[in-house]
C-alpha cells in the first residue's frame, strides 16, 4: 500500500467545454513522486474517486465542492495499493 495525497486541478474552469482535470498522487515522505493524469468529465472523475480509489462519498462531495469554488481540491491520508496506482497511471 502507498500512503499519500491526491491533488486535483480543474484545468479548463470557466470555459464552455467538458470539464478537464489533472490528478496527481504524491506519496507521503517522498519528493518528486507526483505524476499528473488527465481526466475528462465530472462523471469520470467521480467514478474514479469512488470506485477505483475508494474515496468516501462525503469526501467526493467535498472535492467537487472545492473544485467548483476554488478550481483545486485534495484528499489527504489515502492508502492505495501500488498496483492500483499503476493501473490508474498515477505513479
SULDA-V109647 format. One record per pair of residues at least 4 apart in sequence whose ideal C-beta (glycine too) atoms are under 7 Angstrom apart, sorted by the first residue. I is the first residue (numbers start at 1). J is the second residue. D is the distance in whole Angstrom. If there is no record, write none. Layout:
I | J | D
I | J | D
This chain:
1 | 79 | 5
1 | 80 | 7
1 | 81 | 6
2 | 27 | 5
2 | 80 | 6
2 | 82 | 5
2 | 85 | 6
3 | 28 | 5
3 | 77 | 7
3 | 79 | 5
4 | 25 | 6
4 | 26 | 5
4 | 27 | 4
4 | 28 | 5
4 | 78 | 6
5 | 26 | 5
5 | 74 | 6
5 | 75 | 7
5 | 76 | 5
5 | 78 | 7
6 | 23 | 6
6 | 25 | 5
6 | 53 | 7
6 | 74 | 6
6 | 75 | 5
6 | 78 | 6
7 | 24 | 5
7 | 26 | 7
7 | 74 | 5
8 | 21 | 6
8 | 23 | 5
8 | 63 | 7
8 | 67 | 7
8 | 72 | 7
8 | 73 | 5
8 | 74 | 7
9 | 21 | 7
9 | 22 | 5
9 | 71 | 6
9 | 72 | 5
10 | 19 | 6
10 | 21 | 6
10 | 67 | 5
10 | 71 | 5
11 | 20 | 5
11 | 21 | 6
11 | 22 | 6
12 | 17 | 6
12 | 19 | 7
12 | 20 | 4
13 | 71 | 5
18 | 40 | 6
18 | 41 | 5
19 | 41 | 6
19 | 42 | 5
20 | 38 | 7
20 | 40 | 6
21 | 39 | 5
21 | 45 | 6
22 | 36 | 5
22 | 38 | 6
23 | 37 | 5
23 | 39 | 6
23 | 90 | 7
24 | 34 | 4
24 | 35 | 6
24 | 36 | 5
25 | 34 | 7
25 | 85 | 6
25 | 90 | 4
25 | 91 | 6
26 | 33 | 5
26 | 34 | 5
27 | 33 | 4
35 | 90 | 6
35 | 91 | 6
37 | 89 | 5
37 | 90 | 6
39 | 44 | 5
39 | 45 | 5
39 | 48 | 6
40 | 44 | 6
41 | 45 | 7
42 | 46 | 6
43 | 47 | 6
44 | 48 | 6
45 | 49 | 6
46 | 50 | 6
46 | 60 | 6
47 | 51 | 5
48 | 52 | 5
48 | 53 | 6
49 | 53 | 5
49 | 55 | 4
49 | 60 | 5
49 | 63 | 7
50 | 55 | 6
50 | 57 | 7
50 | 60 | 6
52 | 84 | 7
52 | 88 | 6
53 | 78 | 7
53 | 80 | 6
55 | 59 | 5
55 | 60 | 5
55 | 75 | 6
57 | 61 | 7
58 | 62 | 7
59 | 63 | 6
59 | 75 | 6
60 | 64 | 7
61 | 65 | 6
62 | 66 | 6
63 | 67 | 6
63 | 73 | 4
63 | 75 | 6
64 | 68 | 6
65 | 69 | 6
66 | 70 | 5
66 | 72 | 7
66 | 73 | 4
67 | 71 | 6
67 | 73 | 5
80 | 84 | 5
80 | 85 | 6
82 | 86 | 6
82 | 91 | 7
83 | 87 | 6
84 | 88 | 6
85 | 90 | 5
85 | 91 | 4
86 | 91 | 6
